[in-house]
Amino acid sequence: MNQKDIAAIRKHFKLNAEAVKIADIYNIYIRQDSNEIFHEELRSFPFLEQEHQELFLTNFKKVLGGKMDEKLFEVKFQHPEPGQSDHTQTLLYEGLKTDDIEGWASLMQRVALKTVQDATFEKDMVITFIRFKYNKPTRRHSEETEIDMRDEVWTSRFILCSINQTELPKQSLVFDFIEREFKSNIFINPVIKLDAPVGGFMFPSFTDNAADVNHILYAAQKPHQPDYRFIENVLNGTEIMTAVEEKAMFEEVVKTVIGEEVNLATLATVYDEINQIIVAEAEREEEDQTVPVMDARTVEIVLKASGVEDVTTEKVEAAFQQVVDDRQYEMKASSVIPKYTSKSIKINTKVANIAISPQDLKYVKQVNYKGRPCLLIEVEDDTEIEGFKLISEELLD
């Protein structure tokens, strides 16, 4: 999946949407003290009160919020063990196919029980499952409505899960106008924090208007902090890499090939070459663009185009083998260097730490001045510090 696909689904989580039709909703309340199901409720989503629908729709948007490989991760399922009956891929796939609502809820309960058995909760939890159809126009005839009768539409079923904590409202002091006295206002009903899910997932993943039942979209609570235990034990998924981890991996591969030292001009060219890969894919006219990746061959081409000498296929492949333990590994270009406007390069010195966009690295040089290393930054406008404009000084040897 790509960011565009996810954003398209999120924007249709709204009342009376034509593109996203939610059929059923299944809520499970789990007590923290026993890690057991305390209550469950299966309902037809369209029959919920409008206020409840709006609260849940906001929750579903939150689950799918965030960027790929930072907060959202496409996870590949592990192969089930022989005789394994509770493999999450199997349970979810059967849940997609069945038309029996009670049977679907029973399958989702088994997934929820895996969550309960695998974790110790600090608070009561609510796990919510929905089944919905997503109607994605592949060729539009009208922009006046979400979906026109003449549109060519790709339709598929999905299951979305949201995991939410509960909390007790704080005790407060209130004034009773009838009895004219101050009272302590005590609430005993827990509040379900639908606006801040602690995790979730959507099944199946999809690419190029085709459902991919071998992958699941996992949503973490915080960016760059996936719950690896949940991915492995509850989702039965394989290991994933965050964008931060892939960026560090790329840096280690490059260091292994060219060494620890590099001049800023070369580094700037490397990032510029990678950005060109991202831009070229973004400018493609096809609606379903692929995610640009960098394998050993791509890294070799980038380094050679950046003027790095003595770069060979053998060196790059050996670096991949040493760092990743896989010569064929492909890392996302957006993880290595996201779009220039969204990521800064950190320049760390003993005196100060500087953040600069990758395309501006060409304006930075390390020079020797009076026998000491200095950082030289070329600027086009006046430089301001705390509201004061700096006076230009001539460098004299």
N, C-alpha and C positions, 0 to 999 in steps of 0.2 A: 504494500500500500504506500501511497505517497501523501504528503501533507494536503494536497488539493482534494483528494478523495475524502479524507477525514473531515476537512472543513465543509465539504458539500453535505455530508450527512449531518453534522452538527447544526448547520443553519436550518435544517428542516425539522429539528426537534422543537416544534411549536404547535399550538392548538390548530386543529383542522388542517394540518399539512397534507398535501396531496402526494408528495414524494415519499414521506415516511408514514407508514400506517402501523401503529402499535396495536397489537391484538390483545395480548394477555400480560398481566403483571402478577408476580409471585413474591411476596414479602415474607422473610423469616426473621424472627426476633430471637437472639441468642443471649442468654444470661451469662455474665462474666464469672459468677461464682461457681457455675456448674459446667460451663462450656457445652450446654445442651440446648436444643431448640425449645424455647418456652412458648412460642406462638407462631403460627403461620397463617397466611391469608392469600388466597388465589382469587383474582378478580379479572373481569373484562375491563381493559383500560378505558375504552370509550364511556363506560358507565360510572367511572369515578366522578366525584364532584370536580367542577372546573378548577377550583383552587388547588385541589390535590394534584390534578393533572399538571398544572403549571409548576408546582413545587418539584414534582418528579422530572419534568422536562428540563428544568434548570439543572437538576442533579445529573441527568444523562449528558448534558452538554459539558458539565465539569469533568466527567469521566473521560471524555474524548478531547479535553483541552490540553494544550501543550504541544511541543515539537517532537517529531520523530527522533528516536535515539537519545532523547533527553528525558522526556516524561512518558512518551509512548514508544512501545517496542513491538516489532513484529517477531513473534516467537515461533520457532519450528517445534512441532511435537516430537517427543521421543517415540521410538518404536515400542509398542506395548509388549510386555513380557508374555510368554506363552501362558494361557489360562487367566490373564489379568482381566477382570470383569469391570473394574472401576476406573479404567483409563479415561481421562477427562475428554479426550478427543472423541472416543466412542460414545460417551454419555451425551455430549453436546450434539454430535451428529445425529444420534437417534432422536434427540429432542427437536431438532430441526425438521425431521421427516414426519414425526407423528402428528396426527390430527386430533389425538385424544388429549384434551387439556389436562385432565388429571394425570395421565401418563407423563406428560411433559413436566408437570410440577414434581412428580416423583423422581424423575431423572435429575432435575435441578437441585432437589433436596440432597441427593447423593453427592453432587458437586459441593454443595454448601457444607455437608458433614465432613468432607475432606479438609475444608478450611478450618473447621472447628477442631478437628483432631490434630492438625499440624501446628496450631498457634495457641499461645496463652494470651487472652485479652485482658487489658487493664480496665476496660469499660464494657457495658452491654453493647452489642453490635446488631446491626440490621443489614441483612444481605438481600438485595433486590434483583430479580431477574425479569427481563421483558423479552417477548418475541415480537419482531416487527418485520415488515416488508419494506424494502427500499427500491423505489422506482426511479431509475436514473435515465433521463433522456439522452440518447446517444446522437440524435440529430433533431434539432429544434425547428419547428415551423412557426412558432409564435412566442413572443416574449411577454405577452400580456398576462398570461397565466403561468402557474408553475409547470403544468403539464398539459399540452394540447392533445386532442384526440388523434391528430395526424402525426404526432411525434413518434419516432422510433424509440422504444423504451426497453432498457435492460432491467429485469426484476429478479430479486433474490431475497431469501429469508435470512435473518440474522438473530442472534441472541446476544443481549448485552447484560452484563452483571455490574452492579455497583455495591461496594462495601462501605458502610458508614458507621461511625461511632455515635454513641448517645451521651448526653450529659444532663445532669440535674440543674434546673435554673437556680441561680443564687438567691439566697434568702434576702428579702428587702423589707424596708419600712415603708408603710403606706398610710394614708390618711383616709379614714372612713367618714364620708360626708353624712351618712345617715345617723350613725351613733356619735359622730363628732369626737373621734378619738384616734390616736395613732395606734396602728396594729402591725404585727409582724406578718408579712405575706409569705406563707410557706407553700411551695409547689412540690407535689410528689410525682408528677408525671414527667418522665424523661423526654428530652427534646432530641429528635433525630437530626443530626447535622448533615442535611442533604446538600448544603452548599459547600461542603468540604469532604468529599469522598476520600477514603484512605487507600483505595485501590479499586480495581475492576478489570473487565476485559470485554472484548467483542469477538464473536465467532460467527462465521469464518472471516478470514482476511479475504481481500479480493484484489486482483490486478487485471488491468485491461478488460474490464467488464466480465470477468470470470471469477467465480467464487473459488477460493483456495482453502479447502478444508484441512490441509496439512499445516496451516499456520493460524495463529490466533493473535489478535492485537491486545497486548497487555498494557494497562495504565498504572503507573506508579503514583505514589502520593506526592513525592517531591522530585524535581528534576535531578537527573544523574544519580538517583538513589533507588534503583529497582530492588524489589524484595526477591533475591535469588532463591531463597528457600520456598517461597510461594510459587515461583515459576517452575521449580523442579518438582516439588512434592504435590502441589495442588493442581497446577496446569499440566504437569508431566511434560514440560517443555525443555528444550536444550539450552545450553549456555548462550547468553547474549553479551554484546559489547555496547557500552554507552559511547556517546560521541566523544566524551572526555578521554575514555580509554583508547579509542581508535586514534585520536589525535596524538596521544602519548606514544602509541604504537608506531605511527608514521614517523615521529621525530626520532625514535630509536632506530628504525630502519634506515633513515637518511644518515644518522650519525655512524651507523655501522658501515655504510658505503663510503662516505666522504670524510669521516672523522669528526672530532668535536668542534673544530674551528671552521668558521665560514664568514665571509664578508657580507655586509648588509645588502649590497647590490645583488649578489647572487641569491640571497634569501628572498629578497623582494621579487626577483624574477621567478623563483620557484612558486611562490604564492600566486603570482600573476598568471602563470601557466595553469595552475590548478583552477583558478577562478574562471579562466577561459573555458575549461571543460564544463563547469557548472553553467556558465552563461550560454554556451552553445546548446546545451540540453534544454534550458529554459526558453530559448528562442525558437525551438522546434514548433511547427504549426500543429502537429498532432495533438489531439486532446489528451491522450494517455501517454504521457512522457515517462521514460524510465528514469530510475534514480542513478545518476552517474557514479560509477565505482572506479577504484584504482587498484589494479593488481600489480604484480611485479613488473610486467611489461610497461604499464602506464607510468609507474614511478621511474623506470629507466628512461622513458621518452622525456618526461618532465625534467629530470636532472640533466640530460644531455642538452635539451633546449635552453636550459638556464646557464649553460656554459661550464658546467662541472666537467672536469677532465677525468680521464681514466675510469669511466663508468662502463661496466660490461654487464651483459645478461647474467653471467655466472655470479658476479658480485651481488647484484640485487636479489637474485633468487636465494643465494646463501644467506643474505640479511633477513629475508622473509622467514627462512627456515629457522634461523637463530632466534629471532624476536617473537614470531608468531607460531613457530613450529608447523608451518604450512606454506609451502611455496606457491600454492594456488589461491591463497586467501585474498579476498576482495574487501577493501575498506571503502566506505562511502566518502566521496569527495567533499560532501557538505560537512562531514565530521572533521576532516582534516583542516578545512578552511571554509567555514560558512560564508555566506554572502558578505561582501566587504562591509556593508553598513551595519551588520549585526554582530561583529566580533572584532575585538582588539587584540593586537599583539602586545605582550608585556615585555618591556625592556627593564631589566633589573640591574641597578648599580648600587654601590655602597652609599652614595649620597641621596639618590631618589629612585623611585620606581615610576616608569612612564608607560602609559597605554597609548598605542597608536594603531590606526587602521592599516591593514596589510598593504593597500595600494599606496600608502604614503611612506613606506619604508625606504623608497628610493631617495627620499629627501633627508635621510639620516645616514651619518657616517661616523666611524670612530677614527679620530686623528690623533697625532702626537703634537702637543703644544708645550714648548719649554721642557721637553723631555718627559712629559706626563700624558697618559692617555686621556682624551676628552671626547665627549659626544657632541657632534656638530649637527644641528638641525636647521635645514633651510626653511625659511618662512616667507610667505608672500605679503602678509599684512603686519601691522604693528603688533608686538607681543604685549599682553596685559598681565600684570600680577596684582591681585587685590585692588583692581580698579586703576592702577597706575600703568602708563605706557612706558616701556623700557627705552632707554636711550641707546642707540647703536654705538658700539665701540669697535675701533679698528684693532685687529690682532697684529701685534708687532713681535717679530722673532727676537 
